[in-house]
Amino acid sequence: MDDRKILKLVGARIKVLRKEKGLSQEALGEKGGFHFTYIGQIERGEKNVALINLGKIAEALEVNVSQLFAYVSDEIEFTETDIMIQEIVDMLREASSNKIRLSRNIIRELLNESKDD
């Protein structure tokens, strides 16, 4: 993959997550300890951001670092549904096996109910 492309993909993903959280570049910068111009440069793919800084950005966005890499293509916009599904997956990754089983059963029941409607 072209170096610039991965920077743009990660930057675009950060921008999508930031907007979903209702944060400005300035607000995200404040939460993460960065200047807002640095956030803008990252979002435009102009900066090769360090892993430590990606961790700080993820923390400021209240997401797992893996979500910053959850892009599919630079041509695909992430829908609100895509982001909610990813949030559910992230929550399940941190849950106990008992809670995962319970969640699976609840989801099955909800989806089965909707088929009956």
MMTF fields as JSON, N, C-alpha, C and O atoms, coordinates in Angstrom:
{
  "mmtfVersion": "1.0.0",
  "mmtfProducer": "UNKNOWN",
  "numBonds": 467,
  "numAtoms": 468,
  "numGroups": 117,
  "numChains": 1,
  "numModels": 1,
  "chainsPerModel": [1],
  "groupsPerChain": [117],
  "chainIdList": ["A"],
  "bondAtomList": [4, 2, 8, 6, 12, 10, 16, 14, 20, 18, 24, 22, 28, 26, 32, 30, 36, 34, 40, 38, 44, 42, 48, 46, 52, 50, 56, 54, 60, 58, 64, 62, 68, 66, 72, 70, 76, 74, 80, 78, 84, 82, 88, 86, 92, 90, 96, 94, 100, 98, 104, 102, 108, 106, 112, 110, 116, 114, 120, 118, 124, 122, 128, 126, 132, 130, 136, 134, 140, 138, 144, 142, 148, 146, 152, 150, 156, 154, 160, 158, 164, 162, 168, 166, 172, 170, 176, 174, 180, 178, 184, 182, 188, 186, 192, 190, 196, 194, 200, 198, 204, 202, 208, 206, 212, 210, 216, 214, 220, 218, 224, 222, 228, 226, 232, 230, 236, 234, 240, 238, 244, 242, 248, 246, 252, 250, 256, 254, 260, 258, 264, 262, 268, 266, 272, 270, 276, 274, 280, 278, 284, 282, 288, 286, 292, 290, 296, 294, 300, 298, 304, 302, 308, 306, 312, 310, 316, 314, 320, 318, 324, 322, 328, 326, 332, 330, 336, 334, 340, 338, 344, 342, 348, 346, 352, 350, 356, 354, 360, 358, 364, 362, 368, 366, 372, 370, 376, 374, 380, 378, 384, 382, 388, 386, 392, 390, 396, 394, 400, 398, 404, 402, 408, 406, 412, 410, 416, 414, 420, 418, 424, 422, 428, 426, 432, 430, 436, 434, 440, 438, 444, 442, 448, 446, 452, 450, 456, 454, 460, 458, 464, 462],
  "bondOrderList": [1, 1, 1, 1, 1, 1, 1, 1, 1, 1, 1, 1, 1, 1, 1, 1, 1, 1, 1, 1, 1, 1, 1, 1, 1, 1, 1, 1, 1, 1, 1, 1, 1, 1, 1, 1, 1, 1, 1, 1, 1, 1, 1, 1, 1, 1, 1, 1, 1, 1, 1, 1, 1, 1, 1, 1, 1, 1, 1, 1, 1, 1, 1, 1, 1, 1, 1, 1, 1, 1, 1, 1, 1, 1, 1, 1, 1, 1, 1, 1, 1, 1, 1, 1, 1, 1, 1, 1, 1, 1, 1, 1, 1, 1, 1, 1, 1, 1, 1, 1, 1, 1, 1, 1, 1, 1, 1, 1, 1, 1, 1, 1, 1, 1, 1, 1],
  "groupList": [{"groupName": "MET", "atomNameList": ["N", "CA", "C", "O"], "elementList": ["N", "C", "C", "O"], "formalChargeList": [0, 0, 0, 0], "bondAtomList": [1, 0, 2, 1, 3, 2], "bondOrderList": [1, 1, 2], "singleLetterCode": "M", "chemCompType": "L-PEPTIDE LINKING"}, {"groupName": "ASP", "atomNameList": ["N", "CA", "C", "O"], "elementList": ["N", "C", "C", "O"], "formalChargeList": [0, 0, 0, 0], "bondAtomList": [1, 0, 2, 1, 3, 2], "bondOrderList": [1, 1, 2], "singleLetterCode": "D", "chemCompType": "L-PEPTIDE LINKING"}, {"groupName": "ARG", "atomNameList": ["N", "CA", "C", "O"], "elementList": ["N", "C", "C", "O"], "formalChargeList": [0, 0, 0, 0], "bondAtomList": [1, 0, 2, 1, 3, 2], "bondOrderList": [1, 1, 2], "singleLetterCode": "R", "chemCompType": "L-PEPTIDE LINKING"}, {"groupName": "LYS", "atomNameList": ["N", "CA", "C", "O"], "elementList": ["N", "C", "C", "O"], "formalChargeList": [0, 0, 0, 0], "bondAtomList": [1, 0, 2, 1, 3, 2], "bondOrderList": [1, 1, 2], "singleLetterCode": "K", "chemCompType": "L-PEPTIDE LINKING"}, {"groupName": "ILE", "atomNameList": ["N", "CA", "C", "O"], "elementList": ["N", "C", "C", "O"], "formalChargeList": [0, 0, 0, 0], "bondAtomList": [1, 0, 2, 1, 3, 2], "bondOrderList": [1, 1, 2], "singleLetterCode": "I", "chemCompType": "L-PEPTIDE LINKING"}, {"groupName": "LEU", "atomNameList": ["N", "CA", "C", "O"], "elementList": ["N", "C", "C", "O"], "formalChargeList": [0, 0, 0, 0], "bondAtomList": [1, 0, 2, 1, 3, 2], "bondOrderList": [1, 1, 2], "singleLetterCode": "L", "chemCompType": "L-PEPTIDE LINKING"}, {"groupName": "VAL", "atomNameList": ["N", "CA", "C", "O"], "elementList": ["N", "C", "C", "O"], "formalChargeList": [0, 0, 0, 0], "bondAtomList": [1, 0, 2, 1, 3, 2], "bondOrderList": [1, 1, 2], "singleLetterCode": "V", "chemCompType": "L-PEPTIDE LINKING"}, {"groupName": "GLY", "atomNameList": ["N", "CA", "C", "O"], "elementList": ["N", "C", "C", "O"], "formalChargeList": [0, 0, 0, 0], "bondAtomList": [1, 0, 2, 1, 3, 2], "bondOrderList": [1, 1, 2], "singleLetterCode": "G", "chemCompType": "PEPTIDE LINKING"}, {"groupName": "ALA", "atomNameList": ["N", "CA", "C", "O"], "elementList": ["N", "C", "C", "O"], "formalChargeList": [0, 0, 0, 0], "bondAtomList": [1, 0, 2, 1, 3, 2], "bondOrderList": [1, 1, 2], "singleLetterCode": "A", "chemCompType": "L-PEPTIDE LINKING"}, {"groupName": "GLU", "atomNameList": ["N", "CA", "C", "O"], "elementList": ["N", "C", "C", "O"], "formalChargeList": [0, 0, 0, 0], "bondAtomList": [1, 0, 2, 1, 3, 2], "bondOrderList": [1, 1, 2], "singleLetterCode": "E", "chemCompType": "L-PEPTIDE LINKING"}, {"groupName": "SER", "atomNameList": ["N", "CA", "C", "O"], "elementList": ["N", "C", "C", "O"], "formalChargeList": [0, 0, 0, 0], "bondAtomList": [1, 0, 2, 1, 3, 2], "bondOrderList": [1, 1, 2], "singleLetterCode": "S", "chemCompType": "L-PEPTIDE LINKING"}, {"groupName": "GLN", "atomNameList": ["N", "CA", "C", "O"], "elementList": ["N", "C", "C", "O"], "formalChargeList": [0, 0, 0, 0], "bondAtomList": [1, 0, 2, 1, 3, 2], "bondOrderList": [1, 1, 2], "singleLetterCode": "Q", "chemCompType": "L-PEPTIDE LINKING"}, {"groupName": "PHE", "atomNameList": ["N", "CA", "C", "O"], "elementList": ["N", "C", "C", "O"], "formalChargeList": [0, 0, 0, 0], "bondAtomList": [1, 0, 2, 1, 3, 2], "bondOrderList": [1, 1, 2], "singleLetterCode": "F", "chemCompType": "L-PEPTIDE LINKING"}, {"groupName": "HIS", "atomNameList": ["N", "CA", "C", "O"], "elementList": ["N", "C", "C", "O"], "formalChargeList": [0, 0, 0, 0], "bondAtomList": [1, 0, 2, 1, 3, 2], "bondOrderList": [1, 1, 2], "singleLetterCode": "H", "chemCompType": "L-PEPTIDE LINKING"}, {"groupName": "THR", "atomNameList": ["N", "CA", "C", "O"], "elementList": ["N", "C", "C", "O"], "formalChargeList": [0, 0, 0, 0], "bondAtomList": [1, 0, 2, 1, 3, 2], "bondOrderList": [1, 1, 2], "singleLetterCode": "T", "chemCompType": "L-PEPTIDE LINKING"}, {"groupName": "TYR", "atomNameList": ["N", "CA", "C", "O"], "elementList": ["N", "C", "C", "O"], "formalChargeList": [0, 0, 0, 0], "bondAtomList": [1, 0, 2, 1, 3, 2], "bondOrderList": [1, 1, 2], "singleLetterCode": "Y", "chemCompType": "L-PEPTIDE LINKING"}, {"groupName": "ASN", "atomNameList": ["N", "CA", "C", "O"], "elementList": ["N", "C", "C", "O"], "formalChargeList": [0, 0, 0, 0], "bondAtomList": [1, 0, 2, 1, 3, 2], "bondOrderList": [1, 1, 2], "singleLetterCode": "N", "chemCompType": "L-PEPTIDE LINKING"}],
  "groupTypeList": [0, 1, 1, 2, 3, 4, 5, 3, 5, 6, 7, 8, 2, 4, 3, 6, 5, 2, 3, 9, 3, 7, 5, 10, 11, 9, 8, 5, 7, 9, 3, 7, 7, 12, 13, 12, 14, 15, 4, 7, 11, 4, 9, 2, 7, 9, 3, 16, 6, 8, 5, 4, 16, 5, 7, 3, 4, 8, 9, 8, 5, 9, 6, 16, 6, 10, 11, 5, 12, 8, 15, 6, 10, 1, 9, 4, 9, 12, 14, 9, 14, 1, 4, 0, 4, 11, 9, 4, 6, 1, 0, 5, 2, 9, 8, 10, 10, 16, 3, 4, 2, 5, 10, 2, 16, 4, 4, 2, 9, 5, 5, 16, 9, 10, 3, 1, 1],
  "groupIdList": [1, 2, 3, 4, 5, 6, 7, 8, 9, 10, 11, 12, 13, 14, 15, 16, 17, 18, 19, 20, 21, 22, 23, 24, 25, 26, 27, 28, 29, 30, 31, 32, 33, 34, 35, 36, 37, 38, 39, 40, 41, 42, 43, 44, 45, 46, 47, 48, 49, 50, 51, 52, 53, 54, 55, 56, 57, 58, 59, 60, 61, 62, 63, 64, 65, 66, 67, 68, 69, 70, 71, 72, 73, 74, 75, 76, 77, 78, 79, 80, 81, 82, 83, 84, 85, 86, 87, 88, 89, 90, 91, 92, 93, 94, 95, 96, 97, 98, 99, 100, 101, 102, 103, 104, 105, 106, 107, 108, 109, 110, 111, 112, 113, 114, 115, 116, 117],
  "secStructList": [7, 7, 2, 2, 2, 2, 2, 2, 2, 2, 2, 2, 2, 2, 2, 2, 2, 2, 2, 2, 6, 6, 7, 7, 2, 2, 2, 2, 2, 2, 2, 2, 6, 7, 7, 2, 2, 2, 2, 2, 2, 2, 2, 6, 6, 7, 1, 7, 7, 7, 2, 2, 2, 2, 2, 2, 2, 2, 2, 2, 2, 6, 1, 7, 4, 4, 4, 4, 4, 7, 7, 7, 7, 6, 6, 7, 7, 7, 7, 2, 2, 2, 2, 2, 2, 2, 2, 2, 2, 2, 2, 2, 2, 6, 1, 7, 2, 2, 2, 2, 2, 2, 2, 2, 2, 2, 2, 2, 2, 2, 2, 2, 2, 2, 2, 2, 7],
  "xCoordList": [0.849, 0.0, 0.889, 1.898, 0.509, 1.215, 1.205, 0.169, 2.364, 2.485, 1.437, 0.815, 1.249, 0.301, -1.133, -1.945, -1.428, -2.795, -3.174, -4.269, -2.295, -2.63, -2.775, -3.624, -1.959, -2.102, -3.463, -4.115, -3.888, -5.186, -6.342, -7.336, -6.216, -7.275, -7.452, -8.574, -6.342, -6.418, -6.92, -7.744, -6.434, -6.889, -8.381, -9.085, -8.857, -10.287, -11.11, -12.196, -10.593, -11.305, -11.383, -12.417, -10.288, -10.293, -11.32, -12.044, -11.381, -12.341, -13.779, -14.608, -14.073, -15.415, -15.77, -16.854, -14.86, -15.109, -15.265, -16.125, -14.436, -14.522, -15.886, -16.519, -16.333, -17.635, -18.779, -19.754, -18.651, -19.68, -19.791, -20.88, -18.684, -18.678, -19.079, -19.202, -19.283, -19.68, -18.567, -18.827, -17.326, -16.175, -15.614, -15.594, -15.166, -14.41, -12.956, -12.565, -12.17, -10.74, -10.112, -9.237, -10.555, -10.021, -10.372, -9.526, -11.624, -12.045, -11.293, -10.871, -11.126, -10.374, -8.921, -8.331, -8.355, -6.981, -6.82, -5.859, -7.76, -7.705, -7.776, -7.004, -8.708, -8.871, -7.627, -7.281, -6.959, -5.805, -4.475, -3.442, -4.49, -3.255, -2.493, -1.267, -3.233, -2.617, -3.182, -4.252, -2.451, -2.953, -3.909, -3.696, -4.972, -5.984, -5.42, -5.944, -4.366, -3.784, -3.131, -3.111, -2.598, -2.01, -3.098, -2.888, -4.258, -5.388, -5.801, -6.052, -5.872, -6.222, -5.223, -5.608, -3.949, -2.913, -3.03, -2.832, -3.35, -3.538, -4.744, -4.667, -5.849, -7.065, -6.882, -7.528, -6.035, -5.776, -4.684, -4.374, -4.1, -3.053, -1.718, -0.885, -1.507, -0.259, 0.806, 1.989, 0.397, 1.338, 1.399, 0.374, 2.605, 2.801, 2.77, 3.791, 1.605, 1.365, 1.985, 1.887, 2.612, 3.242, 2.175, 1.068, 2.517, 1.577, 1.119, -0.049, 2.021, 1.656, 0.592, -0.359, 0.756, -0.232, -1.555, -2.617, -1.505, -2.749, -3.482, -4.71, -2.731, -3.337, -4.022, -5.118, -3.383, -3.973, -5.228, -6.217, -5.172, -6.34, -7.489, -8.63, -7.203, -8.242, -8.862, -10.082, -8.023, -8.53, -9.416, -10.468, -8.99, -9.784, -11.118, -12.121, -11.124, -12.356, -13.188, -14.31, -12.615, -13.264, -13.561, -14.654, -12.547, -12.632, -11.351, -10.366, -11.368, -10.153, -9.278, -9.784, -7.991, -7.058, -7.426, -7.291, -7.887, -8.233, -9.294, -9.329, -10.15, -11.183, -10.597, -11.232, -9.402, -8.778, -8.341, -8.089, -8.253, -7.832, -8.99, -8.773, -10.199, -11.371, -11.969, -13.187, -11.129, -11.609, -11.694, -11.017, -12.526, -12.653, -11.97, -11.163, -12.291, -11.73, -11.887, -12.774, -11.021, -11.145, -12.341, -12.671, -13.001, -14.16, -15.466, -16.531, -15.405, -16.612, -16.787, -15.873, -17.96, -18.298, -18.796, -19.521, -18.424, -18.905, -20.263, -20.42, -21.244, -22.578, -22.645, -21.762, -23.681, -23.885, -24.034, -23.571, -24.687, -24.857, -23.512, -23.282, -22.611, -21.281, -20.556, -19.93, -20.646, -19.944, -20.561, -19.843, -21.895, -22.543, -22.165, -21.923, -22.113, -21.717, -20.298, -20.015, -19.406, -18.024, -17.941, -17.138, -18.772, -18.785, -19.24, -18.688, -20.256, -20.736, -19.633, -19.395, -18.963, -17.861, -16.781, -16.266, -16.437, -15.409, -15.836, -15.021, -17.109, -17.589, -17.514, -17.116, -17.897, -17.872, -16.459, -16.249, -15.492, -14.096, -13.606, -12.706, -14.187, -13.756, -14.616, -14.339, -15.663, -16.604, -16.164, -15.353, -16.722, -16.459, -17.205, -18.121, -16.811, -17.461, -18.938, -19.766, -19.28, -20.687, -21.505, -22.625, -20.956, -21.668, -21.764, -22.747, -20.771, -20.814, -21.934, -22.703, -22.039, -23.108, -24.485, -25.394, -24.621, -25.883, -26.223, -27.367, -25.241, -25.455, -25.89, -26.793, -25.229, -25.581, -27.037, -27.776, -27.443, -28.815, -29.83, -30.891, -29.506, -30.402, -30.535, -31.637, -29.426, -29.461, -30.271, -31.069, -30.062, -30.854, -32.345, -33.137, -32.72, -34.138, -34.676, -35.766, -33.926, -34.364, -34.541, -35.518, -33.592, -33.675, -34.794, -35.445, -35.026, -36.13, -37.484, -38.416, -37.586, -38.817, -39.112, -40.259, -38.074, -38.284, -38.73, -39.405, -38.366, -38.818, -40.319, -41.007, -40.812, -42.24, -43.098, -44.292, -42.505, -43.27, -43.677, -44.324],
  "yCoordList": [-1.181, 0.0, 1.237, 1.293, 2.204, 3.48, 4.165, 4.226, 4.676, 5.324, 6.423, 6.517, 7.238, 8.359, 7.852, 8.456, 6.742, 6.23, 5.806, 6.121, 5.107, 4.667, 5.87, 5.863, 6.892, 8.104, 8.746, 9.203, 8.78, 9.379, 8.539, 9.083, 7.215, 6.345, 6.475, 6.591, 6.454, 6.597, 7.992, 8.144, 8.993, 10.358, 10.518, 11.159, 9.927, 10.003, 9.286, 9.738, 8.174, 7.422, 8.222, 8.236, 8.883, 9.74, 10.845, 11.172, 11.417, 12.497, 11.996, 12.67, 10.811, 10.244, 10.028, 10.407, 9.42, 9.174, 10.474, 10.582, 11.458, 12.762, 13.392, 13.887, 13.374, 13.971, 13.204, 13.8, 11.863, 11.05, 11.408, 11.352, 11.773, 12.154, 13.615, 14.084, 14.33, 15.735, 16.65, 17.688, 16.279, 17.07, 17.888, 17.435, 19.079, 19.869, 19.404, 18.669, 19.832, 19.505, 20.101, 19.495, 21.261, 21.921, 21.12, 20.918, 20.666, 19.903, 18.573, 18.167, 17.902, 16.653, 16.909, 16.145, 17.98, 18.337, 18.57, 18.099, 19.294, 19.55, 18.254, 18.058, 17.372, 16.109, 15.229, 14.51, 15.289, 14.432, 15.08, 14.41, 16.381, 17.098, 17.565, 17.67, 17.845, 18.285, 19.629, 20.042, 20.301, 21.522, 21.132, 20.128, 21.926, 21.562, 21.499, 20.763, 22.255, 22.192, 20.831, 20.344, 20.222, 18.89, 17.868, 16.977, 17.994, 17.106, 17.258, 16.261, 18.477, 18.718, 18.089, 17.513, 18.196, 17.604, 16.079, 15.457, 15.486, 14.029, 13.632, 12.693, 14.346, 14.018, 14.153, 13.433, 15.04, 15.22, 14.289, 14.29, 13.492, 12.565, 13.225, 12.696, 14.379, 15.127, 14.774, 15.043, 14.183, 13.832, 12.328, 11.647, 11.819, 10.416, 10.339, 10.515, 10.077, 10.153, 8.948, 7.817, 9.198, 8.144, 7.277, 7.739, 6.033, 5.104, 5.609, 5.46, 6.195, 6.738, 7.818, 7.885, 8.659, 9.709, 9.127, 9.656, 8.048, 7.381, 6.856, 6.921, 6.341, 5.884, 7.015, 6.841, 8.167, 9.333, 9.812, 10.192, 9.787, 10.203, 9.223, 9.645, 7.927, 6.918, 7.125, 7.064, 7.368, 7.607, 8.855, 8.854, 9.902, 11.137, 10.913, 11.542, 10.023, 9.702, 8.635, 8.327, 8.077, 7.028, 5.796, 5.234, 5.391, 4.182, 3.385, 3.893, 2.147, 1.337, 1.757, 2.211, 1.609, 1.968, 1.234, 1.782, 0.004, -0.778, -0.094, -0.284, 0.693, 1.391, 2.443, 2.815, 2.921, 3.902, 3.257, 3.943, 1.933, 1.189, 0.407, -0.453, 0.688, -0.069, 0.5, 0.487, 0.993, 1.511, 0.374, -0.644, 0.553, -0.438, 0.085, -0.61, 1.284, 1.899, 3.399, 3.883, 4.128, 5.585, 6.068, 7.253, 5.176, 5.558, 5.268, 5.657, 4.593, 4.204, 5.095, 5.244, 5.682, 6.479, 5.532, 4.581, 5.778, 4.971, 5.49, 6.678, 4.603, 4.993, 4.937, 4.386, 5.502, 5.452, 3.995, 3.617, 3.181, 1.763, 1.051, 0.256, 1.328, 0.724, 1.032, 0.157, 2.251, 2.684, 2.034, 1.64, 1.925, 1.282, -0.194, -0.714, -0.869, -2.282, -2.431, -3.332, -1.551, -1.619, -1.366, -1.993, -0.447, -0.185, -1.427, -1.745, -2.133, -3.353, -4.403, -5.049, -4.568, -5.535, -5.181, -6.064, -3.92, -3.494, -3.768, -4.185, -3.534, -3.823, -5.314, -5.717, -6.133, -7.584, -8.107, -9.066, -7.5, -7.933, -7.782, -8.503, -6.857, -6.596, -7.327, -7.27, -8.018, -8.669, -10.102, -10.698, -10.629, -12.026, -12.953, -12.524, -14.206, -15.165, -15.337, -15.537, -15.264, -15.37, -14.202, -14.394, -13.008, -11.837, -11.881, -11.411, -12.432, -12.564, -13.525, -13.239, -14.677, -15.644, -15.011, -15.174, -14.292, -13.624, -12.602, -12.526, -11.828, -10.828, -11.489, -11.007, -12.614, -13.343, -13.8, -13.665, -14.338, -14.828, -13.689, -13.842, -12.566, -11.404, -10.917, -10.613, -10.845, -10.382, -11.352, -10.929, -12.645, -13.642, -13.442, -13.458, -13.254, -13.057, -11.786, -11.79, -10.723, -9.461, -9.602, -9.114, -10.269, -10.435, -11.396, -11.2, -12.429, -13.345, -12.656, -12.914, -11.772, -11.01, -10.138, -10.047, -9.482, -8.561, -9.298, -8.708, -10.596, -11.382, -11.651, -11.772, -11.743, -12.031, -10.791, -10.913, -9.614, -8.366, -8.124, -7.12],
  "zCoordList": [0.0, 0.0, 0.0, 0.703, -0.78, -0.864, 0.51, 1.173, 0.927, 2.245, 2.439, 3.497, 1.424, 1.547, 1.7, 2.4, 1.04, 1.088, 2.506, 2.972, 3.184, 4.548, 5.479, 6.37, 5.283, 6.1, 5.857, 6.796, 4.599, 4.274, 4.807, 5.289, 4.722, 5.225, 6.734, 7.225, 7.464, 8.925, 9.284, 10.185, 8.592, 8.839, 8.594, 9.375, 7.499, 7.188, 8.25, 8.614, 8.741, 9.777, 11.076, 11.744, 11.425, 12.62, 12.46, 13.4, 11.275, 11.012, 11.172, 11.783, 10.62, 10.747, 12.212, 12.653, 12.967, 14.387, 15.161, 16.035, 14.844, 15.526, 15.289, 16.221, 14.046, 13.724, 14.377, 14.834, 14.418, 15.077, 16.555, 17.127, 17.169, 18.586, 18.785, 19.917, 17.673, 17.753, 18.212, 18.821, 17.927, 18.361, 17.203, 16.058, 17.511, 16.548, 16.6, 17.507, 15.631, 15.674, 16.929, 17.546, 17.287, 18.492, 19.749, 20.62, 19.836, 21.023, 21.108, 22.191, 19.977, 19.97, 20.357, 21.12, 19.83, 20.174, 21.668, 22.277, 22.256, 23.698, 24.505, 25.443, 24.134, 24.86, 24.745, 25.682, 23.593, 23.374, 23.695, 23.707, 23.957, 24.267, 23.03, 23.05, 21.948, 20.695, 20.263, 20.71, 19.393, 18.776, 17.667, 16.988, 17.475, 16.484, 15.068, 14.231, 14.788, 13.438, 13.194, 12.063, 14.247, 14.136, 13.811, 12.987, 14.457, 14.175, 12.714, 12.037, 12.229, 10.826, 9.872, 8.855, 10.195, 9.353, 9.327, 8.284, 10.463, 10.531, 9.68, 8.888, 9.843, 9.115, 7.6, 6.839, 7.165, 5.727, 5.209, 4.018, 6.111, 5.712, 5.465, 4.728, 6.076, 5.888, 6.922, 6.713, 8.018, 9.093, 9.278, 9.262, 9.454, 9.791, 11.312, 11.977, 11.84, 13.273, 13.989, 13.513, 15.117, 15.92, 16.579, 16.856, 16.824, 17.467, 18.831, 19.192, 19.573, 20.891, 20.727, 21.506, 19.716, 19.472, 18.983, 19.309, 18.207, 17.806, 19.036, 19.11, 19.991, 21.239, 21.984, 22.518, 22.019, 22.693, 21.965, 22.592, 20.638, 19.844, 20.073, 20.265, 20.054, 20.3, 21.682, 21.84, 22.666, 24.021, 24.061, 24.699, 23.385, 23.351, 22.63, 22.967, 21.648, 20.921, 21.642, 21.239, 22.717, 23.505, 22.649, 22.696, 21.859, 21.031, 21.218, 21.754, 20.778, 20.778, 19.606, 18.58, 19.753, 18.68, 17.392, 16.298, 17.527, 16.339, 15.488, 14.272, 16.106, 15.347, 14.412, 13.425, 14.709, 13.82, 12.52, 11.529, 12.527, 11.334, 10.73, 9.876, 11.151, 10.709, 9.429, 9.25, 8.552, 7.278, 6.275, 6.417, 5.264, 4.21, 2.96, 2.343, 2.601, 1.402, 1.536, 2.239, 0.857, 0.907, 0.112, 0.161, -0.623, -1.424, -0.702, -1.181, 0.441, 1.162, 2.375, 3.187, 2.493, 3.668, 4.756, 4.462, 5.982, 7.079, 7.506, 7.79, 7.55, 7.982, 9.5, 10.156, 10.031, 11.481, 11.925, 13.001, 11.087, 11.391, 11.459, 12.37, 10.497, 10.5, 11.805, 12.403, 12.225, 13.432, 14.673, 15.592, 14.697, 15.848, 15.926, 17.015, 14.785, 14.773, 15.295, 16.085, 14.858, 15.323, 16.83, 17.521, 17.344, 18.783, 19.554, 20.607, 19.021, 19.668, 19.687, 20.707, 18.554, 18.483, 19.5, 20.187, 19.6, 20.556, 22.001, 22.824, 22.303, 23.655, 23.948, 25.041, 22.97, 23.163, 23.346, 24.089, 22.687, 22.832, 24.262, 24.693, 24.992, 26.359, 27.389, 28.587, 26.917, 27.829, 28.149, 27.441, 29.231, 29.608, 28.647, 27.946, 28.62, 27.714, 28.075, 27.186, 29.359, 29.764, 29.22, 28.747, 29.285, 28.772, 27.247, 26.675, 26.6, 25.136, 24.752, 23.834, 25.451, 25.18, 25.4, 24.586, 26.508, 26.808, 25.721, 25.273, 25.306, 24.252, 22.952, 22.27, 22.613, 21.389, 21.447, 20.472, 22.591, 22.736, 22.648, 22.044, 23.242, 23.189, 21.75, 21.294, 21.044, 19.652, 18.79, 17.954, 18.997, 18.247, 18.48, 17.538, 19.738, 20.058, 19.409, 18.836, 19.497, 18.88, 17.373, 16.805, 16.734, 15.278, 14.888, 13.861, 15.691, 15.417, 15.58, 14.818, 16.587, 16.8, 15.608, 15.171, 15.066, 13.948, 12.696, 11.851, 12.547, 11.395, 11.487, 10.474, 12.729, 12.938, 12.678, 12.407, 12.757, 12.591, 11.159, 10.862]
}
